[in-house]
């Protein structure tokens, strides 16, 4: 079932509600809560529903999130999830060697991409949203046209698992991290021009591992991420360090030390002055990017911390982490306070969290073969239900009447 666009007038009428759970059903005669049972509706983000009206929740009150739906099609662990630039579609990749693309407004699986010969470990979208890039344990990266499911290019050059990838802010350069201890940079436009071939011709720079390159990582490189302004990347490794590099030359600019075990995840806040890291040592650390000083060490996980992500609003005042203990924790990164924690949603370890740009939704990928989607639920919202008619749709909201919807502001 697809969600029809919501009229601006209908949205204005509904804006007085504190909405955290949203389900949509066709308006056919009389509508009642019993007709919109859990799991029967379709999740809808109201702020995304109309291109004419922007409506956002007061992010300062969004310390808690409520799971609204679970996506089930993968047959093995889901390693990664990545939001499309439109904040509606999301891509997942799995141990089952497939990539799935989902429409989060309808819950539909819209594409399944297959071509890798081993586990698919990470995916990311191009800035235009037309192409999807994937990294795999088969030592390759691939570029896909999602609309046609066509494989556009295969990047070869790594000698072992490609653990992670990241696209530069300008969308021109792809960076990849590998079990072979190296970091590679690829020119995306050139790769596109080469067509559906296996090639390393688009590689522009390769930073080798230690001891081949004295400044290189001495163990598997787990992740690579671009600074929001471009020009530099961060990498994290099983050698317990995080390193900062100039992408054009491969020059090492700084090494961040503090974790006592494998560093598994890193993420920037929107401005790029702060980043967070997650580790096998059960700790989450917040760092000043320029000085290299560790600003906070967050303790709350009981086992390996796999993933970390900032909530974009408020320049990343809040962040989310996930781990082997099945915990998903929302933190205040300034005070180190644990704002909320979810422990019972996934039946296995949680490997990744990805936050939508509206800061009101995030998804979590798990070893239980599922992807869960969450929506912000302000404290004190309670369980009151409201039915709101939006055009031909009946929308059920977890709601409490309060002036928390702000038009055109965040």
Secondary structure, 3 states (H helix, E strand, C coil): CCCCCCCHHHHHHHCCECCCCEEEEECCCCCCHHHCCCCCCECCCHHHHCCCCCEEECHHHCCEEEEEEEEECCCCCEEEEEECCCCCEEEEEECCCEEEEEECCCCEEEEEEECCCCCEEEEEECCCCCEEEEEECCCCEEEEECCCCEEEEEECCCCCCEEEEEECCCCCEEEEEECCCCEEEEEHHHHHHHCCCEECCCEEEEECCCCCCCCCCCCCEEEEEECCCCCEEEEEECCCEEEEEECCCCCEEEEEECCCCCEEEEEECCCCCEEEEEECCCEEEEEECCCCCEEEEEECCCCCEEEEEEECHHHHCEEEEEECCCCEEEEECCCCCEEEEECCCCCCCEEEEEECCCCCEEEEEECCCEEEEEEEECCCCCCCEEEEEECCEEEEEECCECCCEEECCC
